[in-house]
Amino acid sequence: MKTLLINAHPKFDDKFSFSHMLEAKFKEKFELKFDKKSLTQLNLYGEAIPCLDKEMLDLFENPKENALSKRMDAIMEQFLSHKRVVIVMPLHNFNVTSRFKDYMDNILIAHKTFTYKSGGSVGLMNDDRKVLLLLSSGSLYTDGGRYEALDFASSYIKAMFCEMMGFNEFSLVRAEGTSLSRFSKEEILDKSYANLDAVFDKFYLQLQEI
């Protein structure tokens, strides 16, 4: 099962970040079950990811082959060739990181990952595709407190992948409360790893097996 592991942390090589530790645990579990050659690593802050600027808008209006279109095509080709997508991300200002938004602008392309019909947009990525979000946050978003209504990042990713592009399943594993003194690092990681254990096998089940 080819898996695209997208690290959307600006400090993607920071081994002490909770995002990195979640990623490391996922890789450990993956390599126990699958050939590690079937895992593709994409560090967004270590790659050239075009942003939605004037040049990209001009390209949408007047398609042509140039350096920008070739880079966008390469990003799209990589994305389409993997049926399992894992996103590793810290929460920044209640939302996705800026480079991840740039990445989304390269894959949310009409007639590639979705299309339009009379009733509106329809996802084209519904052939046994799943996305898993490994999300770290300084505060809590699942305790019914003030921040729960500001959980934009997970809502955005679920909506774009499942509602817009048609992915068949969305899973979420959190490392939350990382900035709160009442939780130890060990408590946060133990809970996160247990949640990862709970979703990992189902994430790799094919639809006909469920």
C-alpha positions, -999 to +999 in steps of 0.1 A: +000+000+000+018+031-012+018+058+014+026+095+011+038+109+044+036+147+043+054+166+070+040+201+072+061+214+101+085+243+094+110+225+116+105+191+100+138+177+113+132+188+150+134+154+168+120+170+200+088+183+185+056+163+193+049+162+155+082+145+149+076+120+176+042+111+162+057+108+128+085+085+142+059+063+159+039+060+127+071+051+107+080+024+133+045+008+130+046+011+092+080-006+088+069-035+110+041-043+086+051-030+051+081-026+029+096+008+038+102+015+001+064+019-003+066+050+020+073+083+003+084+112+025+076+148+016+088+176+038+069+206+026+094+231+041+123+213+024+108+213-011+098+239-037+060+242-033+044+268-055+021+293-038-011+308-051+003+340-066-002+360-098+018+336-118-003+306-107-035+325-113-023+334-148-015+298-154-050+287-144-065+312-169-040+306-197-025+270-194+009+266-208+040+245-202+066+262-182+087+256-150+057+263-128+033+240-146+059+212-146+065+215-109+027+216-102+023+185-124+050+167-105+033+174-072+000+163-085+014+131-100+030+122-067-002+128-049-024+108-072-001+078-071-006+072-034-038+058-019-028+065+017-019+100+028-005+108+062-002+144+072+021+154+101+013+189+113+015+213+143-014+237+148-004+273+139-028+301+150-057+276+150-052+265+114-030+246+090+006+257+084+011+282+055+031+257+034+004+231+037-021+256+024+003+261-006+004+224-011-034+222-011-035+249-039-014+225-060-037+195-056-072+210-054-073+212-092-106+208-112-107+177-134-078+162-115-090+156-080-125+169-083-149+180-111-181+200-114-215+187-123-249+204-123-253+198-086-219+212-077-184+198-072-179+160-071-147+143-058-127+121-081-105+104-054-130+078-041-111+047-052-102+034-017-083+064-006-077+074+030-061+103+049-047+102+084-039+135+102-013+134+130-019+168+147-001+184+176-014+215+195-005+234+225-040+237+238-069+212+241-096+210+214-116+180+226-125+189+262-156+210+254-137+242+262-133+275+245-110+263+218-131+234+205-150+257+182-117+269+168-106+235+156-103+247+120-073+227+108-088+192+113-122+204+099-105+219+068-085+188+060-114+165+065-137+187+043-111+191+015-100+155+013-134+138+019-161+162+008-142+180-019-118+153-033-139+123-024-114+104-001-132+075+015-120+079+051-105+105+074-087+096+107-072+119+133-046+113+160-039+142+183-010+152+206-028+180+224-021+201+254+016+202+247+019+237+262-001+230+294+020+224+325-006+199+339+003+173+313+036+156+311+053+148+278+049+111+287+011+114+293+006+132+260+026+107+240+011+076+257-024+088+248-014+097+212+004+064+206-026+045+219-049+064+196-025+057+167-026+020+176-064+021+175-066+035+139-035+021+122-048-013+110-081+001+099-063+028+079-047+001+058-077-021+053-089-020+018-126-011+014-137-045+003-122-059+035-142-036+058 
